Amino acid sequence: MAPPKKYPDELRQRAVRLYRESDPKPVIRRLAAQLNVHHEALRHWIRRAEAEAGERTDQPTSDLVEENRRLARENLELRRANEILKAASAYFASELDPTRRRS
């Protein structure tokens, strides 16, 4: 379970909108101080918004992150199923082995 968010979503959206609509762009530290948020949090929100808008290629969009999480869970599940099948195959192979003597 994710921890509770330190900053409400409304504040995040407003901060990003203030930054993006300003011309010239404000200094992030100064804007963060005015909004009473940590400057690195504001920088992260801005980068995330730019990635979502397709303006950045160095960060994945939230859709891509979610798809990667889903695929990782699916991959883990398939690996577990594969291990079970390998164990069952080895068991049945040993049971059907004609060279093995039954007691």
Phi and psi restraints in degrees (value plus and minus 20) as a CYANA .aco file:
   2 ALA   PHI     -94.3   -54.3
   2 ALA   PSI     124.4   164.4
   3 PRO   PHI     -89.5   -49.5
   3 PRO   PSI     139.0   179.0
   4 PRO   PHI     -84.4   -44.4
   4 PRO   PSI     128.8   168.8
   5 LYS   PHI     -94.3   -54.3
   5 LYS   PSI     119.1   159.1
   6 LYS   PHI     -94.1   -54.1
   6 LYS   PSI     -55.5   -15.5
   7 TYR   PHI    -137.1   -97.1
   7 TYR   PSI     115.8   155.8
   8 PRO   PHI     -86.6   -46.6
   8 PRO   PSI     134.2   174.2
   9 ASP   PHI     -80.0   -40.0
   9 ASP   PSI     -56.5   -16.5
  10 GLU   PHI     -80.8   -40.8
  10 GLU   PSI     -61.7   -21.7
  11 LEU   PHI     -85.4   -45.4
  11 LEU   PSI     -62.2   -22.2
  12 ARG   PHI     -79.2   -39.2
  12 ARG   PSI     -68.9   -28.9
  13 GLN   PHI     -83.7   -43.7
  13 GLN   PSI     -62.0   -22.0
  14 ARG   PHI     -85.0   -45.0
  14 ARG   PSI     -61.9   -21.9
  15 ALA   PHI     -83.5   -43.5
  15 ALA   PSI     -64.5   -24.5
  16 VAL   PHI     -85.8   -45.8
  16 VAL   PSI     -61.9   -21.9
  17 ARG   PHI     -83.1   -43.1
  17 ARG   PSI     -62.5   -22.5
  18 LEU   PHI     -78.9   -38.9
  18 LEU   PSI     -64.4   -24.4
  19 TYR   PHI     -85.7   -45.7
  19 TYR   PSI     -68.1   -28.1
  20 ARG   PHI     -89.2   -49.2
  20 ARG   PSI     -51.3   -11.3
  21 GLU   PHI    -108.1   -68.1
  21 GLU   PSI     -28.5    11.5
  22 SER   PHI     -99.1   -59.1
  22 SER   PSI     122.4   162.4
  23 ASP   PHI    -161.4  -121.4
  23 ASP   PSI      93.5   133.5
  24 PRO   PHI     -95.0   -55.0
  24 PRO   PSI     142.6   182.6
  25 LYS   PHI     -83.0   -43.0
  25 LYS   PSI     113.3   153.3
  26 PRO   PHI     -94.9   -54.9
  26 PRO   PSI     140.6   180.6
  27 VAL   PHI     -89.7   -49.7
  27 VAL   PSI     109.5   149.5
  28 ILE   PHI     -80.1   -40.1
  28 ILE   PSI     -62.5   -22.5
  29 ARG   PHI     -79.4   -39.4
  29 ARG   PSI     -61.7   -21.7
  30 ARG   PHI     -88.0   -48.0
  30 ARG   PSI     -65.0   -25.0
  31 LEU   PHI     -83.1   -43.1
  31 LEU   PSI     -61.4   -21.4
  32 ALA   PHI     -82.1   -42.1
  32 ALA   PSI     -60.7   -20.7
  33 ALA   PHI     -84.8   -44.8
  33 ALA   PSI     -59.6   -19.6
  34 GLN   PHI     -84.9   -44.9
  34 GLN   PSI     -55.0   -15.0
  35 LEU   PHI    -109.7   -69.7
  35 LEU   PSI     -24.5    15.5
  36 ASN   PHI      42.8    82.8
  36 ASN   PSI      24.5    64.5
  37 VAL   PHI    -147.4  -107.4
  37 VAL   PSI     141.8   181.8
  38 HIS   PHI     -92.3   -52.3
  38 HIS   PSI     118.5   158.5
  39 HIS   PHI     -83.3   -43.3
  39 HIS   PSI     -53.1   -13.1
  40 GLU   PHI     -91.1   -51.1
  40 GLU   PSI     -52.5   -12.5
  41 ALA   PHI     -83.8   -43.8
  41 ALA   PSI     -66.0   -26.0
  42 LEU   PHI     -82.3   -42.3
  42 LEU   PSI     -62.9   -22.9
  43 ARG   PHI     -80.4   -40.4
  43 ARG   PSI     -61.7   -21.7
  44 HIS   PHI     -83.9   -43.9
  44 HIS   PSI     -63.5   -23.5
  45 TRP   PHI     -81.3   -41.3
  45 TRP   PSI     -61.9   -21.9
  46 ILE   PHI     -85.0   -45.0
  46 ILE   PSI     -65.2   -25.2
  47 ARG   PHI     -81.4   -41.4
  47 ARG   PSI     -62.1   -22.1
  48 ARG   PHI     -82.3   -42.3
  48 ARG   PSI     -64.2   -24.2
  49 ALA   PHI     -84.1   -44.1
  49 ALA   PSI     -59.2   -19.2
  50 GLU   PHI     -86.1   -46.1
  50 GLU   PSI     -58.4   -18.4
  51 ALA   PHI     -85.9   -45.9
  51 ALA   PSI     -62.2   -22.2
  52 GLU   PHI     -83.5   -43.5
  52 GLU   PSI     -53.4   -13.4
  53 ALA   PHI    -102.4   -62.4
  53 ALA   PSI     -22.1    17.9
  54 GLY   PHI      60.2   100.2
  54 GLY   PSI      -3.9    36.1
  55 GLU   PHI    -110.6   -70.6
  55 GLU   PSI     -32.8     7.2
  56 ARG   PHI    -145.9  -105.9
  56 ARG   PSI     119.7   159.7
  57 THR   PHI    -131.2   -91.2
  57 THR   PSI     -24.1    15.9
  58 ASP   PHI    -106.4   -66.4
  58 ASP   PSI     -25.0    15.0
  59 GLN   PHI    -151.3  -111.3
  59 GLN   PSI     120.3   160.3
  60 PRO   PHI     -95.6   -55.6
  60 PRO   PSI     134.3   174.3
  61 THR   PHI     -95.8   -55.8
  61 THR   PSI     145.2   185.2
  62 SER   PHI     -85.3   -45.3
  62 SER   PSI     -51.0   -11.0
  63 ASP   PHI     -83.8   -43.8
  63 ASP   PSI     -62.2   -22.2
  64 LEU   PHI     -87.5   -47.5
  64 LEU   PSI     -59.7   -19.7
  65 VAL   PHI     -82.7   -42.7
  65 VAL   PSI     -64.5   -24.5
  66 GLU   PHI     -84.5   -44.5
  66 GLU   PSI     -60.6   -20.6
  67 GLU   PHI     -83.2   -43.2
  67 GLU   PSI     -60.8   -20.8
  68 ASN   PHI     -83.0   -43.0
  68 ASN   PSI     -60.9   -20.9
  69 ARG   PHI     -82.6   -42.6
  69 ARG   PSI     -63.9   -23.9
  70 ARG   PHI     -82.3   -42.3
  70 ARG   PSI     -63.8   -23.8
  71 LEU   PHI     -86.9   -46.9
  71 LEU   PSI     -55.9   -15.9
  72 ALA   PHI     -84.8   -44.8
  72 ALA   PSI     -62.1   -22.1
  73 ARG   PHI     -83.5   -43.5
  73 ARG   PSI     -63.2   -23.2
  74 GLU   PHI     -83.4   -43.4
  74 GLU   PSI     -61.3   -21.3
  75 ASN   PHI     -81.7   -41.7
  75 ASN   PSI     -63.9   -23.9
  76 LEU   PHI     -81.2   -41.2
  76 LEU   PSI     -64.0   -24.0
  77 GLU   PHI     -82.7   -42.7
  77 GLU   PSI     -62.5   -22.5
  78 LEU   PHI     -86.9   -46.9
  78 LEU   PSI     -56.8   -16.8
  79 ARG   PHI     -84.2   -44.2
  79 ARG   PSI     -61.8   -21.8
  80 ARG   PHI     -82.5   -42.5
  80 ARG   PSI     -65.0   -25.0
  81 ALA   PHI     -82.7   -42.7
  81 ALA   PSI     -59.1   -19.1
  82 ASN   PHI     -83.4   -43.4
  82 ASN   PSI     -61.4   -21.4
  83 GLU   PHI     -83.3   -43.3
  83 GLU   PSI     -60.5   -20.5
  84 ILE   PHI     -83.5   -43.5
  84 ILE   PSI     -64.2   -24.2
  85 LEU   PHI     -84.3   -44.3
  85 LEU   PSI     -58.5   -18.5
  86 LYS   PHI     -83.2   -43.2
  86 LYS   PSI     -64.4   -24.4
  87 ALA   PHI     -84.1   -44.1
  87 ALA   PSI     -62.5   -22.5
  88 ALA   PHI     -85.3   -45.3
  88 ALA   PSI     -60.5   -20.5
  89 SER   PHI     -82.5   -42.5
  89 SER   PSI     -64.0   -24.0
  90 ALA   PHI     -84.2   -44.2
  90 ALA   PSI     -60.7   -20.7
  91 TYR   PHI     -83.1   -43.1
  91 TYR   PSI     -69.9   -29.9
  92 PHE   PHI     -89.0   -49.0
  92 PHE   PSI     -51.2   -11.2
  93 ALA   PHI     -85.3   -45.3
  93 ALA   PSI     -59.0   -19.0
  94 SER   PHI     -93.0   -53.0
  94 SER   PSI     -52.6   -12.6
  95 GLU   PHI     -90.0   -50.0
  95 GLU   PSI     -51.0   -11.0
  96 LEU   PHI    -114.6   -74.6
  96 LEU   PSI     -20.6    19.4
  97 ASP   PHI     -88.4   -48.4
  97 ASP   PSI      97.1   137.1
  98 PRO   PHI     -91.7   -51.7
  98 PRO   PSI     -39.4     0.6
  99 THR   PHI    -100.3   -60.3
  99 THR   PSI     -32.7     7.3
 100 ARG   PHI    -102.2   -62.2
 100 ARG   PSI     109.6   149.6
 101 ARG   PHI    -108.5   -68.5
 101 ARG   PSI     118.6   158.6
 102 ARG   PHI    -111.5   -71.5
 102 ARG   PSI     121.4   161.4
